[in-house]
Amino acid sequence: MYKYSKSSLNKLKTCHDDLQEIFKDAIRIYDITVISGHRGKKGQNELYKEGFSRVKFPDSKHNRVPSRAIDAAPYPVNWKDRVSLGN
């Protein structure tokens, strides 16, 4: 059985309870890393500027508390495989 790293768990804790439950179930089957849960103004706007988000702060579901969005990927992440990462 797989388990989240401390970093992934900390990011997961910033997410809505429903998302936490879904991802606690998913880790039982797939090795996953949580890339992002809640994002503040600076982080959101940087991702927008870099083209990794389509919206500025505060219009992302990541900007709510708790976050209504989560970015996750199969572990280990192949950052060069942008097709699988949705970019």
C-alpha positions as CSV (number, residue, x, y, z in Angstrom):
1,M,0.0,0.0,0.0
2,Y,1.2,3.5,-0.9
3,K,1.3,6.4,1.5
4,Y,1.7,10.2,1.1
5,S,4.8,12.1,2.0
6,K,4.7,14.6,4.8
7,S,4.6,17.4,2.2
8,S,1.7,15.8,0.3
9,L,-0.2,15.3,3.6
10,N,0.3,19.0,4.5
11,K,-1.1,20.1,1.2
12,L,-4.0,17.7,1.4
13,K,-5.0,19.1,4.8
14,T,-5.7,22.5,3.1
15,C,-8.4,20.9,0.9
16,H,-12.1,20.4,1.5
17,D,-12.9,17.3,3.6
18,D,-14.6,15.6,0.5
19,L,-11.4,16.0,-1.5
20,Q,-9.4,14.6,1.4
21,E,-11.6,11.5,1.6
22,I,-11.3,10.9,-2.1
23,F,-7.5,11.2,-2.1
24,K,-7.2,9.0,1.1
25,D,-9.0,6.3,-0.9
26,A,-7.0,6.9,-4.1
27,I,-3.6,6.4,-2.3
28,R,-4.6,2.9,-1.5
29,I,-4.6,2.0,-5.2
30,Y,-2.2,4.5,-6.8
31,D,1.0,6.1,-5.8
32,I,0.1,9.8,-5.9
33,T,1.8,13.1,-5.0
34,V,-0.2,16.2,-4.0
35,I,1.3,19.2,-5.8
36,S,-1.1,21.8,-4.6
37,G,-4.1,22.4,-2.4
38,H,-4.8,25.9,-1.2
39,R,-3.0,28.7,-2.9
40,G,-2.6,32.3,-1.7
41,K,-2.6,35.4,-3.9
42,K,1.1,35.4,-4.7
43,G,1.2,31.7,-5.6
44,Q,-2.0,31.9,-7.7
45,N,-0.9,34.9,-9.6
46,E,2.6,33.5,-10.3
47,L,1.0,30.4,-11.8
48,Y,-1.3,32.5,-13.9
49,K,1.6,34.6,-15.1
50,E,3.6,31.4,-16.0
51,G,0.6,29.9,-17.9
52,F,-0.1,27.1,-15.4
53,S,-3.4,28.6,-14.4
54,R,-6.2,30.2,-16.4
55,V,-7.4,32.5,-13.6
56,K,-5.9,35.1,-11.3
57,F,-6.5,35.3,-7.5
58,P,-9.2,35.0,-6.1
59,D,-11.0,33.3,-9.0
60,S,-9.5,29.8,-8.6
61,K,-11.1,27.1,-6.5
62,H,-7.6,26.7,-5.0
63,N,-8.0,30.1,-3.4
64,R,-10.9,29.1,-1.1
65,V,-10.4,27.9,2.4
66,P,-10.6,25.0,2.5
67,S,-9.5,24.5,-1.1
68,R,-12.1,23.2,-3.5
69,A,-9.4,22.1,-5.9
70,I,-6.3,19.9,-5.8
71,D,-3.4,19.3,-8.1
72,A,-2.0,15.8,-8.0
73,A,0.0,13.5,-10.2
74,P,1.2,9.9,-10.3
75,Y,4.4,9.5,-8.3
76,P,7.2,9.9,-9.3
77,V,6.3,13.0,-11.4
78,N,7.7,13.2,-14.9
79,W,7.7,17.0,-15.3
80,K,8.7,16.6,-18.9
81,D,5.6,14.7,-19.7
82,R,3.3,17.7,-20.0
83,V,0.6,15.7,-21.9
84,S,-0.1,13.5,-18.8
85,L,0.1,16.6,-16.5
86,G,-2.7,18.3,-18.5
87,N,-0.6,21.1,-20.0
